[in-house]
């Protein structure tokens, strides 16, 4: 009886570990998403209002700054005045943030203080 109970417990534990491993692999396979933004600030003081709000809202929504106005090396075409790269857990998370009221509210401030071009791109699943 004791061997049978041990075998059943081992089977259940093995099944649970297998299910956890499958879920971990599936979660890793989901591609990240990235926001790429090019910004030419035309009114620094007003743009800082937008920037302060976005700097707080983005991490709260699950975004992570990867690059934020650092040095650039131009491969082709005109260099951006300022470049920003954000990382998101998924394309849907990024889309939900940029379509949210919390983000849309400061957009008029951004638009009157900069020339702004941005898009979200889905990364490659690993």
Rosetta blueprint (number, residue, H / E / L):
1 X L
2 X H
3 X H
4 X H
5 X H
6 X H
7 X H
8 X H
9 X H
10 X H
11 X H
12 X H
13 X H
14 X H
15 X H
16 X H
17 X H
18 X H
19 X H
20 X H
21 X H
22 X H
23 X H
24 X H
25 X H
26 X H
27 X H
28 X H
29 X H
30 X L
31 X L
32 X L
33 X E
34 X E
35 X E
36 X E
37 X E
38 X E
39 X E
40 X E
41 X E
42 X L
43 X L
44 X H
45 X H
46 X H
47 X H
48 X H
49 X H
50 X H
51 X H
52 X H
53 X H
54 X H
55 X H
56 X H
57 X H
58 X H
59 X H
60 X H
61 X L
62 X L
63 X L
64 X E
65 X E
66 X E
67 X E
68 X E
69 X L
70 X L
71 X L
72 X L
73 X L
74 X L
75 X L
76 X L
77 X L
78 X L
79 X L
80 X L
81 X L
82 X E
83 X E
84 X E
85 X E
86 X E
87 X E
88 X E
89 X L
90 X L
91 X H
92 X H
93 X H
94 X H
95 X H
96 X H
97 X H
98 X H
99 X L
100 X L
101 X H
102 X H
103 X H
104 X H
105 X L
106 X L
107 X H
108 X H
109 X H
110 X H
111 X H
112 X H
113 X H
114 X E
115 X E
116 X E
117 X E
118 X E
119 X E
120 X E
121 X E
122 X E
123 X L
124 X L
125 X L
126 X L
